[in-house]
Amino acid sequence: MKKPPAYWNNAKRILSKRDPVLRKIINKFNKGFLTTRKDPFFFIM
């Protein structure tokens, strides 16, 4: 698994403070992080 971007932990902390809904989601899925597939036109149906 890749490492999260350098800004990831700071962004999670800021979003958790400002948005109660995102706080619950971030706490529930704390270990993961978003990443790109490198192909913006890839679509799964």
Order of alpha helices (4+ residues) and beta strands (2+ residues): alpha-alpha
